[in-house]
Amino acid sequence: MKSKRWGLFCQLLALQISVCYFHRMKLTVHITKDDSFSNLTFDLIEDFLNSIISDSFIKIKFHKNQNQGVWTDQQCFDDVEEDYKRYLFANHLLDNGELSFLDSFQSQFDYCIKFRKMKRTNSSHFVVVLTGQRNEPNWFGFIDSNMKNVFVCESNWTGYFRYSVESYLPLSHEIICWLIRAELFKSQNELIKNIHQDDQGCVMDLNRQRSQISRKMKSTEICEECQEFIRVESTPIISYLNEALSKINFQLKHLNYKLRNSTPSRISLKGEKQKIYLVDYKNLKVNLEPLQTAVYLLFLRHENGINVAEAFTKSEKRLLTPIHQELANIYCELNDGNYSINLGSKVQSIKSRDAQEIRRDISVIKKKFISMLGVQLGNKYIIELDIDTNNHILRLDRGLVSYD
């Protein structure tokens, strides 16, 4: 009996240790914003990061409406003054070892501390605050001495790229970069010591000049010197963050090239669930829920569009219109391959869906495409209202669509 009890005790202990190890290896990040940061940009960042990051190693929680105000009066600088300030403070740091300017970030970090107290956040979790406020050195972000609180500043990102780019992409880039740096270095001083003085197109470049910033964000991201450091300090979290950075790099580099030519990609609808892939963008997957996919397929089938108000209003006998029934059938096909099979409560929720809810689904689909491709390219894939006919229509060239 004693040996059995001892064996059971050892199994429970091993299980507890493995659970503790898993939680220790899993990164939890809280992303919030102050009142000066764009709500739309925040939503796009949320959608985009959720589309490229699973919660296997990293759990990201978004907190939009905190109503904590902002920490300073809005300061506006022209581009020349912005560049000069960045250059000046970079010189103080790299050439003279001057660190006093870090004190100017304290109000940003105080905001993070206030958030932690309000949400009772675990001390091991990261807090990232997004702000539209400028800081004195005009830096895009920094991390506090505890290596757990980060601020990232919204700026005129399009000024750092030759062609238009949606600000959620470089902001997402900054967030991931700071998480990587926090995992690599144990202290603020250690991080500063490893900053590159020369422009190498690496995440550890300080970037004294404007032209270096876009190069860093569209480069291979991590130089050989830092890659060696990563190999020594490597963890599953760092590897996963590095993969996420590569996905952002692809968006900035390759989709920006497509944006210059406004070239839409071919769409491939794969498998029984008709998952949507953008073939010419390295098979980039569009993460739609099954219901959203069903709505998208419905509009693909109706090239002249659909009058949503008429199609999703029940008759006096509470019968579905043909188009409403078609949507329910498509949803069944996506789930079972047989539209006659009743999927229970989910199908009933579709059958009870009204015009306002369908418009909301259309809005979600629009936000998904724009969050991945930006406004100019994303608009080529969205369902929109045609004022002349009052139909919602998907104008995508059907010649670009294939079914595999």
Summary of the structure (lengths in Angstrom):
residues: 404
radius of gyration: 24.8
end to end distance: 59.9
largest distance: 82.6
contacts: 1185
relative contact order: 0.09
helix: 53%
strand: 13%
